[in-house]
C-alpha cells in the first residue's frame, strides 16, 4: 500500500528548537517510534507513512504546541516522555498530564508527572489521607511522594516530613559494616536524602533536619508514636512485615497524610509471604479514604534499558524449567 503524506505547519516558531531537539534528535526518535518519515522546512513538517501513524504524530505535534501556548515549560526530557506516552496510549491527553505540577523550592521550580500513572498517583495523594503505591523500580514512586511532601511543608500544610524505611539486609550483613548503629543504618536512607537534595536548595536539607522539620528514620523506630500535622512516607514497604505495616499505619494522626511505596518483586524478608505490603492489598483495598495506585514496566522513567531489564527479570527462569 502506498504511504500517505501530510504537512503540518507550526504556528509558533519559538517551539521548534526544543521540539526538534539538538541535531533533530527528537524527530529521529519520533520516526523510529511511529515508523514515519519526517522532513522539515522552517516551520513546515512533512510526514510520510501509514495513515494511523501519521495521525498519531500529528496529534503529538499539535498537543506539544498547545502545551507551549499554555505557558507550560517543556524540556527535552518531557518531549521524550510525551513521545513514549502517545506511542503507548494514542488517547493520552498531554495537557492534562503535564499541567499537574508539584511546586518545590523556588530555585528548583516545578516537578511534573511523566505519565498517566504518575498523574494518578499525584491526584490520589491530593485527595486521600493514605495512598499505597506499588510497582517496579524506576517509576518515580518515592521521588514524587517526597516532592508532594516538600510542597506541603513549604506551603505550611504540614509541620513535619517523616521519611521511613525498613533496614532490611538485601543479601549483605549489617554487622560487617563499619561504625555504630546510626552509621550502619544510614546507607538504607540515602535514596531519601538524594530525593530531598534534588528538590531543596543546597544546605537547606541539613537545616530542616536539625530543626526537626524533616525526620528520616528506620521503620523500627516508629513504634509508640502518633504523628499529627505530618506528611509521612514509608519507602521500600515490601520489606515491612505484617506486624510492622500495622504498626506504621496506626501512627497516622490528625491533619496528616501517609504514602506507602514498594515493589513486591523485590522482597528481602526471610519469609516472602510475610510481606506486609502484599497482605495489606487485600486487607485495605475497599477501605474508604485509602487508595492504591499501581505502576507497571511501561511507567519506568529511567533509562530505556531499565524497562527492558525489568521485563527480562519478570520472565520465567528458563534454567528451572
C-alpha positions as CSV (number, residue, x, y, z in Angstrom):
1,X,0.0,0.0,0.0
2,X,1.3,3.4,-1.0
3,X,2.2,5.5,2.1
4,X,0.2,8.7,2.8
5,X,1.7,12.1,3.3
6,X,0.6,15.1,5.4
7,X,2.0,18.5,6.0
8,X,1.9,20.3,9.4
9,X,2.5,24.0,9.9
10,X,3.7,25.1,13.4
11,X,2.2,28.5,14.2
12,X,4.9,29.3,16.8
13,X,8.5,29.1,15.6
14,X,9.8,29.5,19.2
15,X,8.9,25.9,20.0
16,X,10.9,24.5,17.1
17,X,14.4,24.2,18.8
18,X,13.0,22.3,21.8
19,X,10.5,20.3,19.8
20,X,13.0,19.1,17.2
21,X,15.8,18.6,19.7
22,X,19.5,19.1,19.3
23,X,20.6,17.9,15.8
24,X,16.9,16.8,15.3
25,X,17.3,14.0,17.8
26,X,13.6,14.2,18.8
27,X,12.5,14.0,15.2
28,X,14.6,10.9,14.7
29,X,13.1,9.4,17.9
30,X,9.6,10.1,16.5
31,X,10.5,8.5,13.2
32,X,11.6,5.4,15.0
33,X,8.7,5.2,17.4
34,X,5.9,5.8,14.9
35,X,7.5,4.4,11.8
36,X,7.1,7.6,9.8
37,X,9.4,9.7,7.6
38,X,9.8,13.3,8.6
39,X,11.2,16.2,6.6
40,X,11.2,19.8,7.7
41,X,11.5,23.3,6.1
42,X,11.4,26.1,8.7
43,X,8.0,25.6,10.5
44,X,6.7,23.2,7.9
45,X,6.7,19.5,8.8
46,X,6.0,16.8,6.2
47,X,5.0,13.4,7.4
48,X,5.1,10.2,5.3
49,X,3.8,6.8,6.4
50,X,0.7,4.8,7.3
51,X,-2.4,6.9,7.9
52,X,-2.7,5.8,11.6
53,X,0.9,6.6,12.3
54,X,0.7,10.0,10.6
55,X,-2.4,10.9,12.7
56,X,-0.6,10.0,15.9
57,X,2.4,12.1,15.0
58,X,0.1,15.0,14.0
59,X,-1.6,14.7,17.4
60,X,1.8,14.7,19.2
61,X,3.0,17.9,17.5
62,X,-0.3,19.7,18.0
63,X,-0.5,18.8,21.7
64,X,3.1,19.8,22.3
65,X,2.4,23.2,20.6
66,X,-0.7,23.7,22.8
67,X,1.4,23.0,25.9
68,X,3.8,25.7,24.8
69,X,0.9,28.1,24.2
70,X,-0.4,27.4,27.7
71,X,2.9,28.6,29.2
72,X,3.7,25.1,30.4
73,X,7.5,24.7,30.3
74,X,8.6,21.8,28.1
75,X,12.1,20.3,28.5
76,X,13.8,17.9,26.1
77,X,13.2,15.1,28.6
78,X,9.4,15.9,28.7
79,X,9.2,15.7,24.9
80,X,10.7,12.2,25.0
81,X,8.2,11.2,27.6
82,X,5.4,12.6,25.5
83,X,6.6,10.6,22.5
84,X,6.5,7.4,24.6
85,X,3.1,8.3,26.1
86,X,1.4,8.7,22.7
87,X,3.1,5.6,21.4
88,X,1.7,3.5,24.3
89,X,-1.6,5.3,24.6
90,X,-2.9,7.1,21.5
91,X,-5.7,8.7,23.6
92,X,-3.3,10.2,26.1
93,X,-4.0,13.9,26.9
94,X,-0.7,15.6,27.3
95,X,-2.1,18.9,28.7
96,X,-4.0,17.1,31.5
97,X,-0.8,15.2,32.5
98,X,1.8,18.0,32.2
99,X,-0.4,20.7,33.7
100,X,-0.3,18.9,37.0
101,X,2.7,20.5,38.7
102,X,4.3,20.0,42.1
103,X,5.8,23.2,43.5
104,X,9.1,22.5,45.3
105,X,11.6,25.2,46.3
106,X,11.8,28.4,44.1
107,X,15.2,27.6,42.6
108,X,14.2,24.0,41.7
109,X,10.9,25.1,40.1
110,X,8.2,22.5,39.4
111,X,8.0,18.7,39.1
112,X,5.5,17.3,36.6
113,X,4.2,13.8,36.1
114,X,5.8,11.7,33.4
115,X,2.8,9.6,32.5
116,X,-0.8,8.7,33.4
117,X,0.2,6.5,36.4
118,X,2.3,9.3,37.9
119,X,-0.6,11.8,37.3
120,X,-3.0,9.4,39.1
121,X,-0.5,9.0,41.9
122,X,-0.3,12.8,42.5
123,X,-4.1,13.1,42.3
124,X,-4.5,10.3,44.8
125,X,-2.2,11.9,47.3
126,X,-4.1,15.3,47.0
127,X,-7.4,13.6,47.6
128,X,-6.7,10.9,50.2
129,X,-5.0,10.7,53.6
130,X,-3.4,7.3,52.9
131,X,-2.1,6.2,49.5
132,X,-0.2,3.0,48.7
133,X,1.8,2.9,45.5
134,X,3.1,-0.4,44.2
135,X,5.2,-1.1,41.2
136,X,8.7,-1.7,39.8
137,X,11.9,0.3,40.3
138,X,12.3,3.4,38.3
139,X,8.7,4.5,38.1
140,X,9.2,7.6,40.3
141,X,7.1,6.5,43.3
142,X,9.5,7.6,46.0
143,X,10.6,10.8,44.2
144,X,7.0,12.0,43.6
145,X,6.0,11.2,47.2
146,X,8.9,13.2,48.5
147,X,8.1,16.1,46.1
148,X,4.5,16.2,47.4
149,X,5.8,16.2,51.0
150,X,8.2,19.1,50.2
151,X,5.4,21.1,48.6
152,X,3.2,20.5,51.6
153,X,5.9,21.6,54.0
154,X,6.8,24.7,52.1
155,X,3.1,25.7,51.8
156,X,2.8,25.1,55.6
157,X,0.1,22.4,55.1
158,X,2.3,20.2,57.3
159,X,4.7,21.0,60.1
160,X,7.0,18.0,59.5
161,X,8.0,15.4,56.9
162,X,8.8,12.0,58.3
163,X,10.6,9.6,55.9
164,X,10.7,6.0,56.9
165,X,12.5,2.9,55.5
166,X,12.9,-0.7,56.8
167,X,16.5,-1.5,57.5
168,X,16.4,-5.0,55.9
169,X,19.5,-6.7,54.7
170,X,19.5,-7.4,50.9
171,X,22.0,-10.2,50.9
172,X,24.5,-8.4,53.0
173,X,25.2,-8.4,56.7
174,X,24.8,-5.1,58.6
175,X,27.2,-6.4,61.3
176,X,30.1,-6.3,58.9
177,X,29.6,-2.6,58.0
178,X,31.9,-0.1,60.0
179,X,30.6,2.3,62.6
180,X,27.8,2.4,65.2
181,X,24.2,1.6,64.6
182,X,23.5,5.0,63.1
183,X,26.3,4.6,60.6
184,X,25.1,1.1,59.7
185,X,21.5,2.3,59.0
186,X,22.4,5.5,57.1
187,X,23.1,3.7,53.8
188,X,19.5,2.5,53.7
189,X,18.2,6.0,54.0
190,X,20.4,7.6,51.2
191,X,17.8,7.4,48.4
192,X,15.6,9.6,50.6
193,X,18.4,12.1,51.1
194,X,19.1,12.1,47.4
195,X,15.5,13.0,46.6
196,X,15.4,15.8,49.2
197,X,18.7,17.3,47.9
198,X,17.3,17.3,44.4
199,X,14.3,19.4,45.5
200,X,15.6,21.8,48.2
201,X,18.3,24.4,47.9
202,X,21.9,23.5,48.9
203,X,22.5,23.3,52.7
204,X,18.8,23.7,53.5
205,X,18.1,19.9,53.9
206,X,20.5,19.7,56.9
207,X,19.0,22.8,58.4
208,X,15.5,21.4,58.1
209,X,16.6,18.1,59.7
210,X,18.4,19.9,62.5
211,X,15.2,22.0,63.1
212,X,13.1,18.8,63.2
213,X,11.0,19.8,60.1
214,X,12.4,16.7,58.3
215,X,12.9,13.4,60.1
216,X,14.5,10.3,58.4
217,X,14.1,7.2,60.5
218,X,14.2,3.4,60.3
219,X,10.8,1.7,60.5
220,X,11.7,0.0,63.8
221,X,11.9,3.4,65.5
222,X,8.3,4.3,64.7
223,X,6.6,2.2,67.4
224,X,4.7,4.1,70.1
225,X,4.4,7.4,68.1
226,X,1.4,9.4,66.9
227,X,2.2,11.8,64.0
228,X,-0.1,14.8,63.5
229,X,0.4,17.7,61.1
230,X,2.9,15.5,59.2
231,X,3.5,14.1,55.8
232,X,4.7,10.5,56.4
233,X,6.3,8.3,53.7
234,X,7.2,4.6,54.1
235,X,9.6,3.6,51.3
236,X,10.6,0.1,50.3
237,X,7.4,-1.1,52.1
238,X,7.7,-4.6,50.6
239,X,10.3,-5.2,53.4
240,X,7.9,-4.4,56.2
241,X,6.4,-7.4,57.9
242,X,2.6,-7.7,58.6
243,X,3.2,-6.5,62.2
244,X,5.4,-3.6,61.1
245,X,2.8,-2.5,58.5
246,X,0.0,-2.5,61.1
247,X,2.3,-0.6,63.5
248,X,3.1,2.0,60.8
249,X,-0.4,2.6,59.5
250,X,-1.7,3.2,63.0
251,X,0.8,6.1,63.6
252,X,-1.4,8.4,61.5
253,X,-2.5,11.4,63.5
254,X,-4.8,14.4,62.7
255,X,-4.2,16.6,59.7
256,X,-1.6,14.1,58.3
257,X,-1.0,12.2,55.1
258,X,0.7,8.9,54.7
259,X,2.2,7.5,51.5
260,X,3.5,3.9,51.2
261,X,5.6,2.8,48.3
262,X,7.1,-0.5,47.4
263,X,7.9,-3.2,44.8
264,X,6.5,-6.7,45.6
265,X,9.1,-8.2,43.3
266,X,12.0,-7.1,45.4
267,X,11.2,-8.6,48.8
268,X,14.3,-9.2,51.0
269,X,12.4,-10.6,54.0
270,X,13.3,-14.2,55.1
271,X,9.7,-15.2,54.6
272,X,8.3,-14.0,51.3
273,X,4.7,-14.4,52.4
274,X,5.4,-12.2,55.5
275,X,5.5,-9.0,53.5
276,X,3.0,-6.5,54.9
277,X,2.7,-4.8,51.6
278,X,1.3,-8.0,50.0
279,X,-1.0,-8.6,52.9
280,X,-2.4,-5.1,53.1
281,X,-3.6,-5.1,49.4
282,X,-6.4,-7.4,50.1
283,X,-7.0,-6.2,53.6
284,X,-7.5,-2.5,52.9
285,X,-8.4,-2.2,49.2
286,X,-12.1,-1.4,49.9
287,X,-11.5,1.0,52.9
288,X,-12.8,4.5,52.1
289,X,-10.1,7.1,52.3
290,X,-7.3,4.7,51.3
291,X,-6.3,4.5,47.6
292,X,-4.0,2.1,45.8
293,X,-2.0,3.2,42.7
294,X,-0.3,0.5,40.7
295,X,2.7,1.1,38.3
296,X,4.0,-1.3,35.6
297,X,7.1,-1.5,33.5
298,X,5.6,0.9,30.9
299,X,5.7,3.6,33.6
300,X,9.5,3.3,34.1
301,X,11.0,6.8,33.7
302,X,14.7,5.9,34.0
303,X,17.0,4.9,31.1
304,X,15.1,2.9,28.4
305,X,17.3,-0.1,29.3
306,X,15.9,-0.2,32.8
307,X,12.5,-1.0,31.4
308,X,14.0,-3.8,29.3
309,X,15.9,-5.2,32.3
310,X,12.8,-5.3,34.5
311,X,10.9,-7.1,31.7
312,X,13.7,-9.6,31.3
313,X,13.7,-10.4,35.0
314,X,9.9,-10.8,35.0
315,X,10.2,-13.7,32.6
316,X,10.1,-17.3,33.9
317,X,13.5,-18.7,34.8
318,X,14.4,-20.9,31.9
319,X,17.1,-22.8,33.9
320,X,14.4,-24.1,36.2
321,X,12.0,-25.4,33.6
